[in-house]
Amino acid sequence: MKQFLHGIDYLLWGLCIVGNLAVFTGAIRRLLAADFPRFVLLLGFACVQSMALLLVNFLFSFKVYFYSFYSSIAIESVLLVLVAAEIFRIVFEPVSALPANAISRMAGAVIGTAAMVVAVVIWARPFGGLGPAYPSLYGIRMAVETVICCSFWLLALYSRIMGFRWRSRVADILSGFLFYMTIHTITHALVWLAPHSYAAVLSRIETVAYLGALCFWFAALRFQAPTFQSATQARLLMLKAYIEKMYSTVDRQEALGVQEELSLAFPPPGPRPRPRTFDELIKVLRAVVFFEFEPISYRQMLELRRGILYNCAWLLCFVRDQHQPLAVEMDKLGEVETLKEDVLRVMFECFKVYFGFSRKARLRRMQRLAKLYDEVRLAAMLLCIGAQSYLVDDIALAL
């Protein structure tokens, strides 16, 4: 603010403007708006916000700056909510594949956090000295940003519990928000309760935290991610006719040879190979054996759970990478979504906290996992029938 700024404050302010412009320019050049339009909109607004507030700080009074600042904070909060919804859509879509009551639990956690934060803000007493409007506006700002910060943490933790594999770009973007919003939440609470003499130091800490978030967002622009356009129904039908014609003219040995040549011609990116066909998937899966009659030991229970999670992780990775190639027929989309839903359900069951140390409890849990895993095996076999029907028995034995 105009009356309390020193040289270090203007230096940090200038660095934020330069960093915002650099990240926004990089996002435009890397076509980031194709996948994260709301995040790019937030970056553009941050650039305009920083330069406009700097201009208001030099040309107008403190009162004008005060209300301009909190007006821009209100717009920024709305954009942050939209970005959180965008990350939720990217990470958890399709919502139908999530476990039952997952959305209601997440919404309940956000509502409970909001109620707790509002209660704390009403109960606490801030420092005075900046006019009668300051406590109300600052309290609203602190409550809103704290709830948004908790929402971002909820996205990260719940996806971790569900066992989702984060793409590096999404992880970098969310890490930036978690870094600077967590520090902002702590500093807001200190400003709210501490003497006014500490406000300038805490404000500089907030600015440095935002610069740290810009570093995470720079990391999200390290490579040019390809953008994909959804195929039309006419193109899918043409592809279906072509594949049916191709499979009608070749036998099993020739089909396996074609698949092998394609695998060699297009090696998977990264140090860890990813299966692109069902015959490649079979090579990385591990057979999971359930003990049907005897209660198993706790160590065997952990090994069984580890094997299930290993196979489910590969299946989920395979289905997500091959969603479009496998769904060459419109009726195969349902089988792809069914497999994803079954895999997520059994992974959620494996990640539940387990306190059953008795042998009978382990037997009941193993039987429950066996039932869910059989659904995964059946869904994988049905999908394999539509893609490479001659490998159905092999995929059943590999799982």
C-alpha positions in Angstrom: 0.0 0.0 0.0 1.1 3.5 -0.8 1.8 4.7 2.7 3.8 1.6 3.9 5.8 0.6 0.8 9.6 0.6 0.8 12.1 -0.1 -1.9 12.1 -3.9 -1.3 8.3 -3.9 -1.7 8.5 -2.2 -5.1 11.2 -4.6 -6.2 9.1 -7.6 -5.3 6.1 -6.0 -7.0 8.1 -5.5 -10.1 9.3 -9.1 -10.0 5.7 -10.4 -9.8 4.7 -8.3 -12.8 7.6 -9.6 -14.9 7.0 -13.2 -13.7 3.3 -13.0 -14.5 4.0 -11.6 -17.9 6.6 -14.4 -18.6 4.3 -17.2 -17.5 1.3 -15.8 -19.3 3.3 -15.4 -22.5 4.7 -18.9 -22.2 1.2 -20.3 -21.6 -0.1 -18.6 -24.8 2.9 -19.9 -26.9 2.6 -23.4 -25.5 -1.2 -23.4 -26.3 -2.0 -24.1 -22.6 -5.4 -22.6 -23.0 -6.5 -25.7 -25.0 -6.3 -27.8 -21.8 -6.5 -25.2 -19.0 -8.5 -22.2 -20.3 -9.5 -20.9 -16.8 -5.9 -21.1 -15.5 -4.7 -19.1 -18.5 -7.5 -16.6 -17.8 -6.3 -16.3 -14.2 -2.7 -15.6 -15.4 -3.9 -12.9 -17.7 -6.0 -11.3 -15.0 -3.0 -11.4 -12.6 -0.9 -9.5 -15.2 -3.6 -6.8 -15.5 -4.3 -6.7 -11.8 -0.6 -6.1 -10.8 0.0 -3.3 -13.4 -3.4 -1.6 -12.7 -2.8 -1.6 -8.9 0.7 -0.2 -9.4 -0.8 2.6 -11.5 -3.5 3.3 -8.9 -0.9 3.3 -6.1 1.1 6.2 -7.8 -1.8 8.3 -9.1 -4.7 8.0 -6.6 -5.3 8.2 -2.9 -5.0 5.4 -0.4 -8.8 5.0 -0.2 -9.1 4.4 -4.0 -6.2 1.9 -3.8 -7.9 0.1 -0.9 -11.2 -0.5 -2.6 -9.5 -1.2 -6.0 -7.4 -3.9 -4.3 -10.3 -5.6 -2.6 -12.4 -5.5 -5.8 -9.7 -7.2 -7.7 -9.3 -9.8 -4.9 -13.1 -10.6 -5.3 -12.6 -11.2 -9.0 -9.5 -13.3 -8.3 -11.3 -15.5 -5.8 -14.0 -16.3 -8.4 -11.3 -17.2 -10.9 -9.6 -19.4 -8.3 -12.9 -21.3 -7.8 -13.2 -21.8 -11.5 -9.6 -23.1 -11.7 -10.3 -25.6 -8.8 -13.4 -26.8 -10.7 -11.2 -27.2 -13.9 -8.6 -29.3 -12.1 -11.3 -31.4 -10.6 -12.8 -32.1 -14.0 -9.4 -33.0 -15.5 -8.4 -35.3 -12.7 -11.6 -37.0 -11.7 -13.6 -37.1 -15.0 -15.7 -39.2 -15.6 -17.4 -38.6 -12.3 -19.5 -41.7 -12.8 -16.4 -43.8 -12.2 -15.8 -42.4 -8.7 -17.0 -44.4 -5.7 -20.4 -43.9 -4.3 -20.8 -40.8 -2.2 -17.4 -39.4 -3.3 -18.8 -36.1 -4.5 -21.0 -35.7 -1.4 -18.0 -36.4 0.9 -15.9 -33.8 -0.9 -18.7 -31.2 -0.8 -19.3 -32.0 2.9 -15.6 -31.4 3.6 -15.6 -28.1 1.8 -18.8 -27.0 3.6 -17.5 -28.0 7.0 -14.2 -26.2 6.4 -16.1 -23.1 5.3 -18.3 -23.2 8.5 -15.2 -23.6 10.7 -13.3 -20.8 9.1 -16.3 -18.4 9.3 -16.7 -19.2 13.0 -13.0 -18.5 13.7 -13.1 -15.2 11.7 -16.2 -14.1 13.7 -14.7 -15.1 17.0 -11.2 -13.6 16.5 -10.5 -9.9 16.9 -8.1 -8.2 14.4 -5.9 -5.2 14.9 -7.4 -1.9 14.1 -6.1 1.4 12.7 -7.1 1.1 9.0 -10.7 2.2 9.2 -14.0 0.5 10.1 -14.3 -1.3 6.7 -11.0 -3.1 7.0 -11.9 -5.8 9.5 -14.9 -7.0 7.5 -13.2 -7.0 4.1 -10.0 -8.6 5.4 -12.0 -11.2 7.3 -14.0 -12.1 4.2 -10.9 -12.3 2.1 -9.2 -14.5 4.7 -12.2 -16.9 4.9 -12.6 -17.2 1.2 -8.9 -17.8 0.4 -8.7 -20.4 3.3 -11.6 -22.3 1.9 -10.2 -22.3 -1.6 -6.8 -23.4 -0.2 -8.5 -26.3 1.6 -10.3 -27.2 -1.6 -7.0 -27.5 -3.5 -5.6 -29.7 -0.7 -8.7 -31.8 -0.8 -8.2 -32.4 -4.6 -4.6 -33.4 -4.1 -5.2 -35.7 -1.1 -8.3 -37.4 -2.4 -6.7 -38.2 -5.7 -3.7 -39.6 -3.8 -6.1 -41.8 -1.8 -7.8 -43.0 -5.0 -4.4 -43.8 -6.5 -4.6 -41.5 -9.5 -1.4 -41.0 -11.6 -1.0 -37.2 -12.0 0.3 -35.9 -15.3 3.3 -33.7 -14.7 1.6 -30.5 -16.1 -1.4 -30.8 -13.8 0.8 -31.6 -10.8 3.0 -28.6 -11.4 0.0 -26.2 -11.7 -1.6 -27.6 -8.5 1.7 -27.6 -6.6 2.0 -23.8 -7.3 -1.4 -23.1 -5.9 -0.8 -25.3 -2.9 2.5 -23.6 -2.2 1.5 -20.0 -2.3 -2.1 -20.4 -1.0 -0.9 -22.4 2.1 1.6 -19.7 3.0 -1.0 -17.0 2.3 -3.5 -18.7 4.6 -0.9 -18.8 7.4 0.2 -15.2 6.9 -3.4 -14.0 6.8 -4.1 -15.6 10.1 -1.0 -13.9 11.6 -1.9 -10.5 10.1 -5.4 -11.0 11.6 -4.1 -11.7 15.1 -0.6 -10.1 15.3 0.2 -6.4 15.9 0.1 -4.1 13.0 3.9 -3.7 13.0 4.3 -7.2 11.5 2.0 -6.5 8.5 4.8 -5.3 6.2 7.0 -8.3 6.8 4.1 -10.8 6.4 3.1 -9.0 3.1 6.6 -9.5 1.7 6.5 -13.2 2.7 3.2 -13.5 0.7 4.9 -11.9 -2.3 7.9 -14.3 -2.1 5.5 -17.2 -1.9 3.7 -16.1 -5.0 7.1 -15.9 -6.8 7.6 -19.5 -5.8 4.3 -20.4 -7.3 5.4 -18.8 -10.6 8.4 -21.1 -10.5 6.1 -24.1 -10.4 4.0 -22.7 -13.2 7.2 -22.2 -15.3 7.9 -25.9 -14.8 4.5 -26.7 -16.3 5.7 -25.0 -19.5 8.8 -27.1 -19.9 7.5 -29.0 -22.9 4.9 -28.6 -25.6 2.1 -30.9 -24.8 0.1 -32.2 -27.8 -3.5 -31.1 -28.0 -6.1 -33.6 -29.2 -9.3 -33.0 -31.1 -12.2 -35.4 -30.6 -13.0 -37.5 -33.6 -16.4 -37.2 -35.2 -18.8 -40.0 -35.5 -18.3 -40.3 -39.2 -14.5 -40.7 -38.8 -15.1 -43.4 -36.1 -17.4 -45.3 -38.4 -14.8 -45.1 -41.2 -12.1 -46.4 -38.9 -14.4 -49.2 -37.7 -15.0 -50.3 -41.3 -11.3 -50.2 -42.1 -10.3 -52.2 -39.0 -13.0 -54.8 -39.7 -11.7 -55.2 -43.3 -8.2 -55.5 -42.0 -9.0 -58.2 -39.5 -11.1 -60.1 -42.0 -8.1 -60.5 -44.3 -5.5 -61.6 -41.8 -5.2 -64.6 -39.5 -4.0 -64.7 -35.9 -0.3 -65.0 -36.7 -0.3 -62.1 -39.1 -2.2 -60.0 -36.7 0.3 -60.7 -34.0 3.1 -59.8 -36.4 1.5 -56.5 -37.2 1.1 -55.6 -33.5 4.7 -56.5 -32.9 5.9 -54.3 -35.8 3.8 -51.4 -34.6 5.2 -51.8 -31.1 8.7 -51.6 -32.4 8.0 -48.8 -34.8 6.5 -46.6 -32.1 8.4 -47.1 -28.8 6.6 -45.6 -25.8 8.0 -42.4 -24.4 9.7 -42.2 -21.1 12.0 -44.6 -19.2 9.1 -46.9 -18.2 7.5 -48.6 -21.2 3.7 -48.4 -21.4 1.7 -51.2 -23.0 -0.2 -50.1 -26.2 -1.9 -53.4 -27.0 -3.3 -56.3 -25.0 -0.4 -58.6 -25.8 2.0 -56.0 -24.4 -0.3 -55.6 -21.4 -0.1 -59.3 -20.7 3.6 -59.1 -20.3 3.5 -56.6 -17.4 0.6 -58.0 -15.5 1.1 -60.3 -12.5 -1.3 -63.2 -11.7 -3.2 -62.6 -8.5 -4.1 -65.8 -6.6 -6.9 -65.8 -3.9 -6.9 -68.4 -1.1 -10.5 -69.7 -1.1 -10.6 -72.0 1.8 -8.0 -71.1 4.4 -7.7 -67.8 6.3 -4.4 -66.2 5.2 -1.8 -64.4 7.3 -1.5 -60.7 7.5 1.7 -60.7 5.4 -0.1 -62.7 2.7 -3.0 -60.2 2.9 -0.5 -57.3 2.2 1.1 -59.1 -0.7 -2.4 -59.8 -2.2 -3.3 -56.2 -1.8 0.0 -55.1 -3.4 -0.6 -57.4 -6.4 -4.1 -56.1 -6.9 -3.0 -52.5 -6.8 -0.1 -53.3 -9.2 -2.4 -54.8 -11.8 -5.1 -52.1 -11.4 -2.5 -49.3 -11.9 -1.4 -50.9 -15.2 -5.0 -51.4 -16.3 -5.9 -47.8 -15.5 -2.9 -46.5 -17.3 -3.5 -48.7 -20.3 -7.2 -47.8 -20.6 -6.5 -44.1 -20.3 -3.7 -44.1 -22.9 -5.7 -46.3 -25.3 -9.2 -44.8 -24.7 -9.6 -43.6 -28.3 -7.9 -46.5 -30.1 -9.9 -49.1 -28.3 -13.2 -47.3 -28.7 -13.4 -47.8 -32.5 -17.0 -48.8 -32.1 -19.5 -46.5 -30.4 -20.8 -49.4 -28.3 -17.2 -50.0 -26.9 -17.3 -46.7 -25.0 -19.5 -48.3 -22.4 -17.0 -51.2 -21.9 -14.1 -48.8 -21.5 -15.9 -46.8 -18.9 -17.1 -50.0 -17.1 -13.5 -51.2 -16.8 -12.3 -47.9 -15.4 -15.1 -47.8 -12.9 -14.4 -51.4 -11.7 -10.7 -50.7 -11.4 -11.3 -47.5 -9.4 -13.7 -49.4 -7.1 -11.3 -52.2 -6.2 -8.4 -49.7 -5.7 -10.6 -47.7 -3.4 -11.3 -50.9 -1.4 -7.6 -51.6 -1.2 -6.8 -48.1 0.1 -9.3 -48.3 3.0 -7.8 -48.3 6.4 -7.7 -51.9 7.6 -7.7 -53.0 11.3 -8.8 -56.6 10.9 -6.0 -58.5 12.6 -8.0 -61.7 13.2 -7.9 -64.5 10.6 -11.6 -64.5 10.0 -11.6 -60.7 9.4 -8.8 -61.2 6.8 -10.8 -64.0 5.2 -13.9 -61.8 4.9 -11.8 -58.9 3.4 -10.1 -61.2 1.0 -13.5 -62.5 -0.2 -14.7 -59.0 -0.7 -11.6 -58.1 -2.7 -12.0 -61.3 -4.8 -15.5 -60.3 -5.7 -14.5 -56.9 -6.8 -11.4 -58.1 -8.6 -13.5 -60.7 -10.6 -15.5 -57.8 -11.9 -12.3 -56.1 -13.1 -11.1 -59.4 -14.7 -14.5 -59.8 -16.5 -14.5 -56.2 -17.7 -11.0 -56.6 -19.1 -12.0 -59.7 -20.9 -15.0 -58.1 -22.5 -12.9 -55.2 -23.7 -10.3 -57.6 -25.0 -13.0 -59.4 -27.0 -13.8 -56.2 -28.9 -10.1 -55.4 -29.6 -8.1 -58.6 -29.7 -10.5 -61.5 -29.2 -7.8 -64.2 -29.6 -6.1 -63.0 -26.3 -9.1 -63.3 -24.0 -7.8 -66.5 -22.3 -4.4 -65.0 -22.0 -5.6 -61.8 -20.3 -7.7 -63.8 -17.9 -4.7 -65.9 -16.9 -2.4 -62.8 -16.6 -4.8 -61.2 -14.1 
